[in-house]
Amino acid sequence: MSLKIKRDPTITPQQRMVIDIIHTANWVDDKMSKVLKDYGITHAQFNILKNVQAAYPEPLSVKEIRDTIMFTNSDVTRLIDRLVNKELLCRNTCEINRRKVDINITEKGTRMLNRLNPELKEEFDHFFEMIISREEALRTSEILRLIRNSP
């Protein structure tokens, strides 16, 4: 038996769009989490690893990581601690400013991302390329940036 959910007629198209964005974000997060689970990391930890790897060979400070991470509610220090414990990141005292801690990716972290990236590419890129045109993807990104950059 198929259950049809009636839509609230008082919801505007803009409100429906927000609901759809939230549902889609949760769907993508669930799909990504299934791939990341095999590597023992979370989506937030993956985001930190990718940001630190992108800066390599330059290290990032905890503040720089916090400013670039997708997950604004996350306790970045705790996430970094877990990645250091897994030997995916290393933490060093900055030689120039002893109060600053430099975070860099380890060889083990780089190897893991090198194995993980093709899996994520396969999982997402090919899937989305089959259902969304390049033009639709660019327009969607443009709309989402418009939302995020509004006052």
Summary of the structure (lengths in Angstrom):
residues: 151
radius of gyration: 19.1
end to end distance: 45.2
largest distance: 67.0
contacts: 351
relative contact order: 0.10
helix: 63%
strand: 8%
